[in-house]
Amino acid sequence: MKKPICDYFDVQINENNETIIETFIKGSLLLRQEAINKGTAFTEQERHDLNLHGLLPTNINTLEQQLKRVYRSFQRENSPLAKYQYLRSLQDRSEILFYALVLAHLEEILPIIYTPTVGDAVKEYSHRYQSPRGLSFSPLNIQYADHIIKNCSWNDIRMIVATDSSAILGIGDQGYGGLAIAIGKLAIYTAGGGVSPYQTMPVKLDVGTNRKDLIDDEFYLGVRQSRLHDDNYMQFMDQFVEAVQQNWPQAIIQWEDLSKDVAFAVLDRFRHKISCFNDDIQGTGAVALAGVLSACKLKKEAYKDQIIVISGAGAGGIGVAWALRQGLIHEGLSEDEARERVFVLDSRGLLIKSRAMDAYKMDYAQTDEFIKDWSYENTAPNLLKTIELSKATILLGLSGQSGTFNECIVKAVYKNTSRPVIFPMSNPTTSAEGLPDDILTWTEGNAIVATGSPFPPVEYQNKTYPIGQGNNAFIFPGLGLAAILCQARYISDQMILQGAYALADYTEQKHLAAGLIYPPIDELQEVSIEVAARVMETARDEGISQCEAKQDCDCKAYIRSHFWHPEYPQVVVGKV
């Protein structure tokens, strides 16, 4: 007999295709179950059947009335962090109302529940802790991982965002606070990607922290020890993955904010054991490729003719280098030709084969033979020299170092091309390598600029320049939704890359003529459907899909029919 979706309730679809919630709890306990609590919107019949009379105000509200009230309360909060806390409280008492509010004001709220505000929430997590959400695994309980999952009331999890918080945005090791990132990403999966919140689970892999200030903080909620590393770390991850496979065999894992030291190793270790991907590597790479493709179309130049410099060789920088190289190969270049057009720098300069470096960087290093005629000081060319000597036309920032793209750097790229493409992509806003208004001023309004966090349009010489946001939210919700719906055995490189091309194609069709290289955030659901359809088709073509949908099905129609929407269902007493 199939288990209900949750120990407290189950979701049914009746003959009229209407959603019905069957609840196994009543009264005040039901009002504390955020996933199905309708608050003042419970009908008279529901109040009678579910023992709610007297527990709620007399007047019955519609969802629309509730939305007006909670939006007014949201607006009254006087700082982004206070707004974040309000939204988290709302989600913890009524999930459907929370998502209805997010979708009604998506462009305004997304920067609150995710970057840049979530960075502050992460830092303050232990001090502002309100209520539990998700699962936490630590060295103190990992041997009971299977029991921990069984302790959870959710029986049909399909999407997990799991973080060890070692490399949060551009702010590094944040210990237990990184759970806020997983919560925020899953909110985007639901609001932007139509993934049912009843099938998502944020996970904190609490392997410790190397920050003494956190360990010594009396309010710190995480395990008070140094981070696991090497074999101990991987054994921990093995136990976690095994428990997920045993209990939620159809779950997709998105690895989130793992440090560069382990991000690639974890992805390689598990990508063919369980359906998983790393958003910082693959999602960032895909969204960067889509933006660069759109920028090249905007300036009417072939992508294969560009020279690209990437400042930053962590998980994001290498992920972008991989995606951009694959894009060049897709345009007809050989692997060697693509390599010679993508230059990656870390904190010590250009990656060159003869230099000592981490193993994961080696494939993105230039050969000494290729740059033998370059003249530079020290062991490797710095950013300025690399731009000048490579004749770079595209500059991407994934270093997390604000101010890197100064006037000298920007003008060096501008010297090589009449329309430089410059993306300071690091998050949060304070970590962006450069400011859009500076970049446009230094290039006389000719640069094509996109950032990782939201920036307002720039006014320069009586002209308004939109600033595209290369937000991973344009990729990962659609990618994850497709992987869930097609029951992907694993997530292939082509699935990632085709997600990027779907985003670029959508932007070209809808917005390129207006000068936009990324869509507006308020079109996130439509973007996710386009991305999901392309990814689903790719999985089907590669033989990765185990989907019930037929080979010739209309993927977009299938995705729309499985898209979750925040609407109050009828709630009835379930049959135990």
HELIX and SHEET records of a PDB file:
HELIX    1   1 GLY A   27  LEU A   31  1                                   5    
HELIX    2   2 GLY A   39  ALA A   41  5                                   3    
HELIX    3   3 GLU A   44  ASP A   49  1                                   6    
HELIX    4   4 LEU A   63  ARG A   76  1                                  14    
HELIX    5   5 PRO A   80  ARG A   93  1                                  14    
HELIX    6   6 GLU A   95  ALA A  104  1                                  10    
HELIX    7   7 LEU A  106  ILE A  113  1                                   8    
HELIX    8   8 THR A  117  LYS A  123  1                                   7    
HELIX    9   9 ILE A  142  TYR A  144  5                                   3    
HELIX   10  10 ALA A  145  ASN A  151  1                                   7    
HELIX   11  11 GLY A  175  GLY A  178  5                                   4    
HELIX   12  12 LEU A  179  GLY A  193  1                                  15    
HELIX   13  13 PRO A  197  GLN A  199  5                                   3    
HELIX   14  14 LYS A  212  ASP A  216  1                                   5    
HELIX   15  15 ASP A  230  ASN A  247  1                                  18    
HELIX   16  16 LYS A  260  PHE A  270  1                                  11    
HELIX   17  17 ASP A  279  GLY A  283  3                                   5    
HELIX   18  18 THR A  284  LEU A  298  1                                  15    
HELIX   19  19 TYR A  303  ASP A  305  5                                   3    
HELIX   20  20 ALA A  315  HIS A  330  1                                  16    
HELIX   21  21 GLU A  335  ARG A  339  1                                   5    
HELIX   22  22 ALA A  359  TYR A  364  5                                   6    
HELIX   23  23 LEU A  383  SER A  390  1                                   8    
HELIX   24  24 GLU A  407  ASN A  416  1                                  10    
HELIX   25  25 THR A  429  SER A  431  5                                   3    
HELIX   26  26 PRO A  436  TRP A  442  1                                   7    
HELIX   27  27 ASN A  472  PHE A  474  5                                   3    
HELIX   28  28 PHE A  476  LEU A  485  1                                  10    
HELIX   29  29 ASP A  493  LYS A  510  1                                  18    
HELIX   30  30 LEU A  512  ALA A  514  5                                   3    
HELIX   31  31 ILE A  521  GLU A  523  5                                   3    
HELIX   32  32 LEU A  524  ASP A  541  1                                  18    
HELIX   33  33 CYS A  555  SER A  561  1                                   7    
SHEET    1   A 3 PHE A   9  ILE A  13  0                                        
SHEET    2   A 3 THR A  19  THR A  23 -1                                        
SHEET    3   A 3 GLN A 570  VAL A 573  1                                        
SHEET    1   B 5 LEU A 135  PHE A 137  0                                        
SHEET    2   B 5 THR A 200  LEU A 205  1                                        
SHEET    3   B 5 MET A 159  THR A 163  1                                        
SHEET    4   B 5 ILE A 252  GLU A 256  1                                        
SHEET    5   B 5 CYS A 276  ASN A 278  1                                        
SHEET    1   C 7 GLY A 349  LEU A 350  0                                        
SHEET    2   C 7 VAL A 342  ASP A 346 -1                                        
SHEET    3   C 7 ILE A 308  SER A 311  1                                        
SHEET    4   C 7 ILE A 394  GLY A 397  1                                        
SHEET    5   C 7 VAL A 421  PRO A 424  1                                        
SHEET    6   C 7 ILE A 448  THR A 451  1                                        
SHEET    7   C 7 GLY A 468  GLN A 469  1                                        
SHEET    1   D 2 VAL A 458  TYR A 460  0                                        
SHEET    2   D 2 LYS A 463  TYR A 465 -1                                        
END                                                                             
